[in-house]
Amino acid sequence: MNDIKLGQYVHGYSLIHLLDPRTKIICCTFIVISILSNHNFWYLLAYLGLILAAIKYSGIPYKSIWRSMRGIRYLLLITFLFQAVLTPGEGLIQLGALSVTREGLSIGLINLLRLVILFLGSILLLMTTTPMKLSAGLEYLLLPLNKIKIPVQHFTTIISISFRFIPTLVEESIIIKDAQRSRGASFDSPKIFSNIKSYLAILIPLLASSMLRAEELAEAMDSRCYGGNPNQYRMQSLKYRRVDIYLIIFMTMVLFMGLFLG
């Protein structure tokens, strides 16, 4: 369990794992709508507690989640600082021409909570749902769009392949980072621009490798005459249980509560 990578499916038999993938997709959609339409700090904090409880119940170790969150720590910090400095209001701290405002700190903290909830919710979805089930759930929910000539099957195939290669890309980025460190690259420099330059040395080879991998995958799919037809067998294997209905009802109530409080 210590080698769990970002976005990698974790095998388990918890209630979260056994939920229908459509239920988890619907609940994640409700979460996004709830937190983006609500500015109440305590409501967002309660939502964070709900997500953490679901992670605990799924059996995914918090250490793995914490290691995954370290990858977005700079995004969280920059988001908070920008909101704290660029939001007009009552000044608390003066930093030269810039001023940290009370309203900025409040909005920055709220947006910080939103990003953390979105990240944890997506991680929980990916780590408790296989790519095949996730693709089947998306395909089933989006199937009505076929009536207006939208190629749902191609879209769900792209999504499932993207989810499938997230752990691979994370592992490859670690290998590239170790290789660059052996060549003298510094990723812990106190200078921000030096860190950015070092991480660019990871991003560019990773992007080139991803393009090559995508080309190889496209050739493999073409050689097997992939046509993107609906997978009826895969969709018919999905079945709602009573717990799925109860959870959707509960999340609907939480959504309306958030809209009311917002």
NUFI-759794 format. One line per field, with one value per atom (N, C-alpha, C): residue in one letter; atom name; x, y, z. Coordinates in pm, whole numbers, always signed. Example, Ala and Ser with C-alpha at 12.3 -4.5 7.8 and 13.67 -1.06 7.14 Angstrom:
// NUFI-759794
fido = [A,A,A,S,S,S]
vopa = [N,CA,C,N,CA,C]
X = [+1319,+1230,+1320,+1285,+1367,+1290]
Y = [-569,-450,-330,-225,-106,+3]
Z = [+780,+780,+780,+708,+714,+787]
//
This chain:
// NUFI-759794
fido = [M,M,M,N,N,N,D,D,D,I,I,I,K,K,K,L,L,L,G,G,G,Q,Q,Q,Y,Y,Y,V,V,V,H,H,H,G,G,G,Y,Y,Y,S,S,S,L,L,L,I,I,I,H,H,H,L,L,L,L,L,L,D,D,D,P,P,P,R,R,R,T,T,T,K,K,K,I,I,I,I,I,I,C,C,C,C,C,C,T,T,T,F,F,F,I,I,I,V,V,V,I,I,I,S,S,S,I,I,I,L,L,L,S,S,S,N,N,N,H,H,H,N,N,N,F,F,F,W,W,W,Y,Y,Y,L,L,L,L,L,L,A,A,A,Y,Y,Y,L,L,L,G,G,G,L,L,L,I,I,I,L,L,L,A,A,A,A,A,A,I,I,I,K,K,K,Y,Y,Y,S,S,S,G,G,G,I,I,I,P,P,P,Y,Y,Y,K,K,K,S,S,S,I,I,I,W,W,W,R,R,R,S,S,S,M,M,M,R,R,R,G,G,G,I,I,I,R,R,R,Y,Y,Y,L,L,L,L,L,L,L,L,L,I,I,I,T,T,T,F,F,F,L,L,L,F,F,F,Q,Q,Q,A,A,A,V,V,V,L,L,L,T,T,T,P,P,P,G,G,G,E,E,E,G,G,G,L,L,L,I,I,I,Q,Q,Q,L,L,L,G,G,G,A,A,A,L,L,L,S,S,S,V,V,V,T,T,T,R,R,R,E,E,E,G,G,G,L,L,L,S,S,S,I,I,I,G,G,G,L,L,L,I,I,I,N,N,N,L,L,L,L,L,L,R,R,R,L,L,L,V,V,V,I,I,I,L,L,L,F,F,F,L,L,L,G,G,G,S,S,S,I,I,I,L,L,L,L,L,L,L,L,L,M,M,M,T,T,T,T,T,T,T,T,T,P,P,P,M,M,M,K,K,K,L,L,L,S,S,S,A,A,A,G,G,G,L,L,L,E,E,E,Y,Y,Y,L,L,L,L,L,L,L,L,L,P,P,P,L,L,L,N,N,N,K,K,K,I,I,I,K,K,K,I,I,I,P,P,P,V,V,V,Q,Q,Q,H,H,H,F,F,F,T,T,T,T,T,T,I,I,I,I,I,I,S,S,S,I,I,I,S,S,S,F,F,F,R,R,R,F,F,F,I,I,I,P,P,P,T,T,T,L,L,L,V,V,V,E,E,E,E,E,E,S,S,S,I,I,I,I,I,I,I,I,I,K,K,K,D,D,D,A,A,A,Q,Q,Q,R,R,R,S,S,S,R,R,R,G,G,G,A,A,A,S,S,S,F,F,F,D,D,D,S,S,S,P,P,P,K,K,K,I,I,I,F,F,F,S,S,S,N,N,N,I,I,I,K,K,K,S,S,S,Y,Y,Y,L,L,L,A,A,A,I,I,I,L,L,L,I,I,I,P,P,P,L,L,L,L,L,L,A,A,A,S,S,S,S,S,S,M,M,M,L,L,L,R,R,R,A,A,A,E,E,E,E,E,E,L,L,L,A,A,A,E,E,E,A,A,A,M,M,M,D,D,D,S,S,S,R,R,R,C,C,C,Y,Y,Y,G,G,G,G,G,G,N,N,N,P,P,P,N,N,N,Q,Q,Q,Y,Y,Y,R,R,R,M,M,M,Q,Q,Q,S,S,S,L,L,L,K,K,K,Y,Y,Y,R,R,R,R,R,R,V,V,V,D,D,D,I,I,I,Y,Y,Y,L,L,L,I,I,I,I,I,I,F,F,F,M,M,M,T,T,T,M,M,M,V,V,V,L,L,L,F,F,F,M,M,M,G,G,G,L,L,L,F,F,F,L,L,L,G,G,G]
vopa = [N,CA,C,N,CA,C,N,CA,C,N,CA,C,N,CA,C,N,CA,C,N,CA,C,N,CA,C,N,CA,C,N,CA,C,N,CA,C,N,CA,C,N,CA,C,N,CA,C,N,CA,C,N,CA,C,N,CA,C,N,CA,C,N,CA,C,N,CA,C,N,CA,C,N,CA,C,N,CA,C,N,CA,C,N,CA,C,N,CA,C,N,CA,C,N,CA,C,N,CA,C,N,CA,C,N,CA,C,N,CA,C,N,CA,C,N,CA,C,N,CA,C,N,CA,C,N,CA,C,N,CA,C,N,CA,C,N,CA,C,N,CA,C,N,CA,C,N,CA,C,N,CA,C,N,CA,C,N,CA,C,N,CA,C,N,CA,C,N,CA,C,N,CA,C,N,CA,C,N,CA,C,N,CA,C,N,CA,C,N,CA,C,N,CA,C,N,CA,C,N,CA,C,N,CA,C,N,CA,C,N,CA,C,N,CA,C,N,CA,C,N,CA,C,N,CA,C,N,CA,C,N,CA,C,N,CA,C,N,CA,C,N,CA,C,N,CA,C,N,CA,C,N,CA,C,N,CA,C,N,CA,C,N,CA,C,N,CA,C,N,CA,C,N,CA,C,N,CA,C,N,CA,C,N,CA,C,N,CA,C,N,CA,C,N,CA,C,N,CA,C,N,CA,C,N,CA,C,N,CA,C,N,CA,C,N,CA,C,N,CA,C,N,CA,C,N,CA,C,N,CA,C,N,CA,C,N,CA,C,N,CA,C,N,CA,C,N,CA,C,N,CA,C,N,CA,C,N,CA,C,N,CA,C,N,CA,C,N,CA,C,N,CA,C,N,CA,C,N,CA,C,N,CA,C,N,CA,C,N,CA,C,N,CA,C,N,CA,C,N,CA,C,N,CA,C,N,CA,C,N,CA,C,N,CA,C,N,CA,C,N,CA,C,N,CA,C,N,CA,C,N,CA,C,N,CA,C,N,CA,C,N,CA,C,N,CA,C,N,CA,C,N,CA,C,N,CA,C,N,CA,C,N,CA,C,N,CA,C,N,CA,C,N,CA,C,N,CA,C,N,CA,C,N,CA,C,N,CA,C,N,CA,C,N,CA,C,N,CA,C,N,CA,C,N,CA,C,N,CA,C,N,CA,C,N,CA,C,N,CA,C,N,CA,C,N,CA,C,N,CA,C,N,CA,C,N,CA,C,N,CA,C,N,CA,C,N,CA,C,N,CA,C,N,CA,C,N,CA,C,N,CA,C,N,CA,C,N,CA,C,N,CA,C,N,CA,C,N,CA,C,N,CA,C,N,CA,C,N,CA,C,N,CA,C,N,CA,C,N,CA,C,N,CA,C,N,CA,C,N,CA,C,N,CA,C,N,CA,C,N,CA,C,N,CA,C,N,CA,C,N,CA,C,N,CA,C,N,CA,C,N,CA,C,N,CA,C,N,CA,C,N,CA,C,N,CA,C,N,CA,C,N,CA,C,N,CA,C,N,CA,C,N,CA,C,N,CA,C,N,CA,C,N,CA,C,N,CA,C,N,CA,C,N,CA,C,N,CA,C,N,CA,C,N,CA,C,N,CA,C,N,CA,C,N,CA,C,N,CA,C,N,CA,C,N,CA,C,N,CA,C,N,CA,C,N,CA,C,N,CA,C,N,CA,C,N,CA,C,N,CA,C,N,CA,C,N,CA,C,N,CA,C,N,CA,C,N,CA,C,N,CA,C,N,CA,C,N,CA,C,N,CA,C,N,CA,C,N,CA,C,N,CA,C,N,CA,C,N,CA,C,N,CA,C,N,CA,C,N,CA,C,N,CA,C,N,CA,C,N,CA,C,N,CA,C,N,CA,C,N,CA,C,N,CA,C,N,CA,C,N,CA,C,N,CA,C,N,CA,C,N,CA,C,N,CA,C,N,CA,C,N,CA,C,N,CA,C,N,CA,C,N,CA,C,N,CA,C,N,CA,C,N,CA,C,N,CA,C,N,CA,C,N,CA,C,N,CA,C,N,CA,C,N,CA,C,N,CA,C,N,CA,C,N,CA,C]
X = [+81,+0,+85,+215,+300,+341,+322,+363,+247,+137,+22,+57,+25,+55,-73,-54,-166,-256,-386,-482,-485,-401,-397,-512,-579,-690,-636,-702,-665,-771,-733,-829,-884,-1012,-1075,-1220,-1278,-1416,-1501,-1458,-1535,-1664,-1753,-1879,-1854,-1750,-1717,-1674,-1594,-1550,-1668,-1764,-1872,-1987,-1982,-2086,-2085,-2202,-2212,-2132,-2053,-1973,-2058,-2182,-2269,-2302,-2319,-2347,-2231,-2108,-1991,-1972,-2000,-1989,-2093,-2216,-2323,-2289,-2239,-2204,-2090,-1991,-1881,-1931,-2027,-2086,-2159,-2233,-2302,-2203,-2090,-1988,-1935,-1905,-1853,-1954,-2082,-2185,-2200,-2196,-2217,-2109,-1983,-1875,-1851,-1884,-1865,-1977,-2092,-2206,-2223,-2131,-2145,-2021,-2040,-1928,-1921,-2000,-2003,-1886,-1800,-1680,-1715,-1813,-1847,-1910,-1984,-2040,-1929,-1830,-1717,-1634,-1618,-1543,-1615,-1748,-1825,-1812,-1809,-1791,-1654,-1552,-1418,-1417,-1486,-1496,-1567,-1669,-1743,-1652,-1571,-1478,-1372,-1319,-1217,-1275,-1401,-1465,-1482,-1518,-1532,-1398,-1290,-1157,-1119,-1148,-1119,-1198,-1323,-1409,-1369,-1307,-1267,-1141,-1070,-949,-823,-833,-714,-637,-508,-433,-417,-430,-416,-275,-175,-38,-26,-94,-90,-159,-271,-342,-255,-187,-103,+14,+73,+182,+132,+10,-48,-73,-119,-148,-22,+91,+216,+246,+193,+217,+146,+41,-33,-14,+85,+103,+134,+211,+244,+121,+37,-88,-176,-187,-267,-210,-78,-13,-30,-7,-19,-162,-259,-400,-435,-390,-419,-354,-227,-156,-214,-249,-306,-439,-522,-649,-627,-532,-508,-456,-377,-313,-396,-462,-528,-674,-729,-868,-876,-950,-961,-1041,-1008,-1080,-1000,-1030,-963,-823,-721,-583,-542,-467,-415,-263,-199,-53,-13,+81,+130,+263,+271,+394,+437,+499,+537,+414,+403,+287,+165,+185,+78,+24,-102,-166,-247,-224,-303,-430,-544,-672,-746,-834,-917,-1007,-1067,-1154,-1075,-950,-866,-831,-801,-771,-892,-1010,-1133,-1161,-1154,-1179,-1071,-944,-835,-852,-898,-920,-1035,-1140,-1254,-1212,-1137,-1091,-992,-912,-820,-898,-1004,-1089,-1154,-1198,-1260,-1164,-1041,-943,-910,-898,-867,-982,-1106,-1222,-1230,-1210,-1211,-1103,-984,-873,-902,-946,-972,-1087,-1191,-1303,-1262,-1180,-1135,-1043,-956,-867,-947,-1049,-1133,-1205,-1253,-1321,-1226,-1106,-1011,-956,-935,-872,-971,-1100,-1199,-1280,-1246,-1319,-1221,-1237,-1148,-1174,-1073,-1095,-1208,-1225,-1330,-1468,-1485,-1614,-1643,-1539,-1558,-1600,-1536,-1573,-1716,-1755,-1890,-1993,-1963,-2056,-2073,-1963,-1970,-2048,-2020,-2087,-2237,-2277,-2420,-2488,-2425,-2487,-2495,-2398,-2395,-2460,-2513,-2571,-2681,-2767,-2870,-2815,-2686,-2626,-2608,-2615,-2604,-2718,-2831,-2947,-2924,-2831,-2799,-2661,-2624,-2505,-2373,-2369,-2242,-2180,-2057,-1994,-1950,-2044,-2017,-1910,-1913,-1820,-1675,-1651,-1515,-1472,-1564,-1533,-1499,-1581,-1556,-1428,-1397,-1271,-1152,-1159,-1051,-1035,-1147,-1143,-1084,-1128,-1081,-932,-885,-743,-662,-715,-646,-631,-739,-733,-636,-636,-550,-402,-365,-225,-178,-267,-224,-115,-135,-26,+102,+90,+208,+287,+216,+282,+346,+279,+336,+465,+463,+582,+695,+661,+762,+819,+735,+787,+885,+861,+954,+1088,+1084,+1207,+1285,+1214,+1281,+1338,+1264,+1311,+1440,+1444,+1566,+1682,+1653,+1760,+1813,+1725,+1768,+1843,+1800,+1871,+2013,+2030,+2163,+2254,+2192,+2269,+2291,+2250,+2278,+2161,+2044,+1926,+1883,+1844,+1802,+1652,+1579,+1434,+1393,+1491,+1462,+1532,+1560,+1628,+1534,+1586,+1501,+1459,+1524,+1491,+1379,+1268,+1151,+1183,+1253,+1282,+1375,+1462,+1549,+1468,+1368,+1281,+1198,+1148,+1068,+1152,+1277,+1366,+1392,+1407,+1432,+1310,+1191,+1071,+1039,+1084,+1068,+1150,+1261,+1343,+1273,+1168,+1085,+969,+908,+787,+811,+919,+944,+968,+1057,+1071,+944,+868,+744,+641,+635,+543,+582,+713,+759,+728,+750,+719,+570,+487,+342,+294,+350,+313,+351,+470,+514,+424,+388,+300,+162,+112,-19,-17,+93,+105,+107,+180,+186,+50,-22,-154,-252,-244,-332,-307,-181,-148,-199,-188,-236,-388,-460,-606,-649,-575,-608,-583,-476,-446,-549,-620,-725,-865,-868,-994,-1092,-1041,-1129,-1228,-1357,-1461,-1540,-1521,-1591,-1738,-1778,-1918,-1956,-2083,-2126,-2103,-2052,-2028,-2150,-2249,-2374,-2352,-2264,-2240,-2183,-2091,-2029,-2131,-2220,-2319,-2428,-2464,-2567,-2521,-2388,-2336,-2352,-2390,-2408,-2546,-2549,-2676,-2678,-2785,-2804,-2849,-2796,-2842,-2912,-2970,-3043,-2952,-2828,-2735,-2701,-2700,-2674,-2786,-2910,-3024,-3021,-2992,-2987,-2878,-2762,-2651,-2681,-2743,-2780,-2882,-2978,-3077,-3008,-2915,-2842,-2761,-2689,-2608,-2694,-2814,-2907,-2952,-2978,-3017,-2903,-2780,-2664,-2646,-2670,-2660,-2760,-2886,-2988,-2962,-2906,-2870,-2763,-2665,-2558,-2612,-2705,-2763,-2844,-2909,-2988,-2896,-2787,-2696,-2611,-2588,-2504,-2571]
Y = [-122,+0,+127,+114,+233,+279,+193,+228,+274,+315,+361,+492,+500,+619,+698,+824,+913,+858,+844,+798,+647,+573,+428,+362,+268,+196,+109,+116,+37,-69,-194,-304,-309,-328,-336,-381,-410,-457,-367,-243,-152,-112,-49,-2,+97,+180,+279,+207,+101,+26,-41,-90,-170,-85,+46,+132,+126,+145,+153,+274,+260,+375,+496,+472,+585,+665,+594,+662,+752,+702,+781,+901,+882,+994,+1101,+1058,+1153,+1228,+1155,+1219,+1318,+1285,+1378,+1503,+1485,+1600,+1689,+1628,+1705,+1780,+1716,+1781,+1906,+1894,+2009,+2124,+2092,+2196,+2258,+2176,+2225,+2322,+2284,+2368,+2492,+2485,+2603,+2705,+2660,+2751,+2799,+2762,+2797,+2867,+2973,+3049,+3036,+2946,+2930,+2844,+2901,+2831,+2703,+2708,+2592,+2481,+2518,+2417,+2344,+2420,+2359,+2273,+2319,+2241,+2110,+2115,+1993,+1898,+1955,+1873,+1806,+1879,+1822,+1705,+1722,+1613,+1492,+1516,+1407,+1331,+1403,+1340,+1259,+1316,+1245,+1119,+1125,+1006,+898,+940,+843,+779,+858,+803,+702,+737,+645,+516,+525,+408,+322,+384,+308,+225,+254,+178,+233,+345,+406,+479,+449,+513,+663,+737,+882,+924,+841,+874,+885,+796,+800,+925,+961,+1083,+1206,+1206,+1320,+1335,+1222,+1227,+1280,+1243,+1292,+1443,+1490,+1633,+1719,+1661,+1737,+1785,+1712,+1751,+1878,+1917,+2040,+2148,+2132,+2227,+2368,+2376,+2508,+2575,+2495,+2550,+2604,+2529,+2575,+2703,+2706,+2823,+2947,+2931,+3045,+3096,+3003,+3043,+3124,+3077,+3147,+3285,+3292,+3420,+3522,+3477,+3569,+3627,+3541,+3590,+3684,+3652,+3736,+3874,+3882,+4008,+4090,+4023,+4093,+4128,+4079,+4110,+4240,+4337,+4465,+4448,+4531,+4525,+4589,+4549,+4604,+4547,+4634,+4590,+4543,+4430,+4376,+4385,+4349,+4349,+4422,+4514,+4589,+4533,+4489,+4433,+4521,+4634,+4727,+4788,+4769,+4821,+4729,+4609,+4512,+4511,+4473,+4470,+4342,+4271,+4152,+4198,+4164,+4212,+4101,+4144,+4049,+3971,+4042,+3976,+3879,+3918,+3831,+3702,+3713,+3592,+3500,+3559,+3480,+3408,+3482,+3423,+3321,+3353,+3260,+3128,+3135,+3013,+2931,+2999,+2929,+2860,+2930,+2870,+2757,+2771,+2664,+2538,+2555,+2441,+2379,+2462,+2411,+2323,+2372,+2295,+2163,+2165,+2042,+1942,+1989,+1900,+1841,+1925,+1875,+1770,+1797,+1703,+1571,+1579,+1456,+1377,+1446,+1377,+1303,+1367,+1301,+1184,+1200,+1091,+972,+999,+892,+818,+892,+829,+739,+788,+711,+590,+604,+496,+387,+412,+310,+259,+302,+261,+223,+105,+64,+149,+168,+247,+192,+60,+1,+36,+25,+59,+208,+289,+433,+470,+407,+431,+386,+269,+218,+311,+362,+454,+583,+640,+762,+739,+626,+596,+582,+518,+499,+633,+717,+844,+942,+932,+1024,+967,+846,+780,+861,+936,+1017,+1119,+1158,+1256,+1199,+1066,+1006,+1051,+1086,+1127,+1259,+1339,+1465,+1455,+1333,+1304,+1338,+1329,+1347,+1209,+1187,+1054,+1022,+979,+954,+847,+743,+631,+678,+769,+820,+902,+981,+1063,+977,+874,+788,+707,+671,+599,+687,+815,+909,+925,+938,+956,+833,+714,+591,+570,+602,+589,+689,+811,+912,+866,+814,+765,+648,+563,+446,+484,+593,+628,+729,+772,+864,+802,+679,+619,+598,+564,+545,+675,+785,+914,+960,+932,+969,+892,+761,+679,+725,+760,+806,+941,+1028,+1157,+1140,+1041,+1014,+966,+880,+830,+945,+1034,+1148,+1242,+1262,+1350,+1296,+1165,+1103,+1116,+1100,+1113,+1255,+1354,+1494,+1531,+1474,+1501,+1444,+1328,+1269,+1353,+1437,+1525,+1663,+1678,+1803,+1897,+1859,+1946,+1953,+2073,+2094,+2125,+2045,+2065,+2123,+2150,+2203,+2337,+2407,+2535,+2640,+2729,+2837,+2939,+2936,+3028,+2967,+3039,+2988,+2962,+3057,+3042,+2925,+2896,+2780,+2650,+2646,+2529,+2513,+2626,+2620,+2565,+2611,+2563,+2414,+2367,+2225,+2141,+2191,+2114,+2116,+2219,+2219,+2106,+2072,+1962,+1827,+1823,+1703,+1710,+1828,+1843,+1817,+1868,+1855,+1710,+1634,+1492,+1411,+1447,+1376,+1401,+1524,+1557,+1483,+1478,+1405,+1257,+1200,+1059,+1031,+1123,+1105,+1108,+1198,+1205,+1077,+1024,+900,+784,+780,+674,+683,+806,+824,+777,+805,+762,+609,+545,+399,+338,+399,+349,+366,+479,+503,+400,+369,+268,+130,+98,-32,-42,+65,+65,+56,+126,+123,-16,-83,-216,-319,-289,-380,-336,-242,-197,-141,-60,+0,+93,+77,+158,+244,+228,+310,+281,+156,+120,+108,+131,+118,-23,-32,-162,-197,-261,-292,-389,-484,-582,-515,-421,-352,-266,-200,-114,-195,-311,-394,-459,-462,-521,-428,-302,-206,-225,-228,-246,-159,-81,-1,-92,-65,-132,-30,-79,+10,+117,+79,+175,+286,+253,+357,+461,+414,+506,+595,+534,+610,+716,+680,+776,+892,+863,+970,+1064,+1008,+1091,+1179,+1119,+1195,+1308,+1279,+1382,+1489,+1452,+1552,+1648,+1593,+1678,+1771,+1719,+1803,+1913,+1878,+1977,+2090,+2056,+2160,+2241,+2177,+2251,+2355,+2314,+2407,+2522,+2492,+2598,+2695,+2642,+2725,+2814,+2755,+2831,+2929,+2894,+2980,+3111]
Z = [+0,+0,+0,+32,+35,-103,-207,-342,-428,-368,-443,-513,-641,-720,-744,-782,-807,-916,-886,-983,-1005,-934,-953,-878,-945,-881,-769,-653,-536,-516,-530,-517,-375,-363,-231,-240,-124,-117,-26,-10,+74,+3,+77,+19,-94,-79,-182,-310,-297,-414,-485,-408,-465,-519,-500,-555,-707,-766,-911,-959,-1067,-1114,-1150,-1196,-1228,-1103,-990,-863,-824,-838,-800,-892,-1020,-1115,-1084,-1056,-1022,-893,-793,-666,-683,-766,-792,-864,-954,-1023,-924,-831,-728,-639,-611,-527,-597,-726,-801,-800,-827,-829,-691,-587,-450,-407,-427,-373,-458,-587,-671,-657,-608,-593,-449,-361,-220,-170,-90,-34,+118,+174,+319,+364,+449,+494,+569,+657,+739,+657,+553,+463,+388,+339,+269,+363,+486,+585,+615,+626,+648,+528,+408,+287,+288,+333,+343,+441,+555,+651,+593,+510,+445,+349,+271,+178,+254,+363,+442,+505,+549,+604,+498,+375,+264,+231,+234,+208,+316,+442,+553,+538,+499,+486,+367,+265,+147,+170,+279,+310,+247,+175,+115,+225,+244,+353,+332,+440,+432,+388,+418,+378,+227,+156,+9,-43,+20,-21,+6,+120,+156,+59,+19,-78,-212,-249,-374,-367,-250,-235,-238,-205,-209,-351,-450,-588,-629,-554,-589,-482,-398,-287,-338,-448,-502,-563,-628,-683,-572,-463,-349,-288,-273,-213,-301,-431,-523,-528,-530,-532,-407,-293,-166,-163,-203,-197,-294,-414,-512,-463,-405,-352,-235,-149,-31,-68,-176,-212,-311,-405,-515,-487,-378,-345,-267,-314,-242,-113,-15,+112,+224,+345,+464,+475,+469,+474,+612,+615,+740,+745,+634,+626,+499,+511,+395,+351,+224,+167,+50,+81,-23,-88,-219,-291,-278,-224,-211,-69,-56,+75,+89,+200,+231,+302,+245,+298,+373,+463,+537,+441,+346,+249,+161,+128,+46,+117,+247,+325,+331,+348,+356,+224,+113,-18,-53,-18,-44,+28,+154,+232,+174,+129,+68,-61,-146,-271,-247,-140,-102,-65,+14,+50,-73,-165,-288,-367,-385,-461,-394,-260,-187,-200,-189,-201,-342,-444,-582,-604,-551,-568,-497,-372,-295,-355,-402,-464,-590,-674,-797,-766,-666,-627,-575,-493,-440,-553,-652,-765,-843,-872,-953,-878,-747,-671,-630,-645,-606,-726,-847,-966,-1074,-1131,-1240,-1363,-1450,-1572,-1659,-1665,-1747,-1692,-1560,-1499,-1512,-1496,-1508,-1650,-1747,-1887,-1915,-1859,-1880,-1817,-1697,-1631,-1708,-1756,-1836,-1965,-2030,-2156,-2136,-2027,-1999,-1972,-1890,-1853,-1971,-2062,-2176,-2301,-2292,-2409,-2477,-2404,-2472,-2571,-2554,-2644,-2785,-2798,-2932,-3023,-2962,-3041,-3113,-3063,-3131,-3200,-3234,-3316,-3247,-3115,-3043,-3021,-3066,-3054,-2911,-2829,-2688,-2671,-2756,-2742,-2757,-2852,-2870,-2748,-2696,-2579,-2458,-2431,-2315,-2333,-2457,-2482,-2449,-2489,-2458,-2308,-2238,-2092,-2024,-2063,-2000,-2025,-2147,-2177,-2095,-2081,-2000,-1856,-1797,-1660,-1649,-1752,-1748,-1744,-1811,-1821,-1716,-1627,-1521,-1434,-1380,-1299,-1378,-1507,-1591,-1606,-1630,-1646,-1515,-1403,-1273,-1249,-1278,-1260,-1351,-1475,-1570,-1528,-1472,-1426,-1310,-1224,-1114,-1168,-1270,-1331,-1395,-1467,-1531,-1426,-1317,-1210,-1148,-1123,-1066,-1164,-1294,-1394,-1400,-1393,-1395,-1267,-1155,-1029,-1034,-1097,-1109,-1199,-1284,-1371,-1309,-1183,-1111,-1098,-1145,-1133,-986,-943,-804,-802,-725,-714,-579,-493,-360,-337,-446,-434,-374,-290,-236,-342,-458,-567,-652,-665,-737,-884,-949,-1092,-1118,-1024,-1038,-1033,-945,-936,-1063,-1115,-1239,-1354,-1364,-1469,-1454,-1332,-1308,-1345,-1311,-1343,-1492,-1563,-1709,-1771,-1706,-1755,-1738,-1656,-1644,-1742,-1752,-1832,-1980,-2034,-2178,-2220,-2152,-2188,-2164,-2061,-2033,-2142,-2191,-2301,-2428,-2458,-2576,-2566,-2447,-2426,-2438,-2390,-2398,-2543,-2622,-2764,-2837,-2805,-2867,-2825,-2698,-2648,-2712,-2730,-2793,-2939,-3008,-3148,-3158,-3067,-3068,-3036,-2943,-2907,-3023,-3093,-3207,-3317,-3343,-3444,-3402,-3273,-3224,-3237,-3205,-3217,-3363,-3450,-3592,-3652,-3608,-3660,-3614,-3506,-3457,-3502,-3597,-3659,-3556,-3465,-3365,-3432,-3400,-3462,-3367,-3238,-3139,-3126,-3147,-3133,-2986,-2950,-2811,-2758,-2638,-2575,-2490,-2553,-2483,-2369,-2386,-2279,-2154,-2175,-2063,-1989,-2063,-1998,-1929,-1986,-1925,-1795,-1773,-1650,-1530,-1555,-1445,-1383,-1250,-1180,-1055,-1042,-922,-807,-689,-568,-478,-371,-282,-223,-190,-132,-231,-361,-462,-462,-455,-455,-330,-215,-89,-95,-151,-156,-251,-364,-458,-394,-319,-251,-147,-71,+32,-30,-139,-203,-268,-314,-368,-258,-140,-26,+13,+14,+46,-58,-185,-292,-273,-248,-229,-103,-1,+120,+88,+5,-33,-117,-209,-291,-204,-101,-11,+75,+126,+212,+132,+2,-81,-115]
//
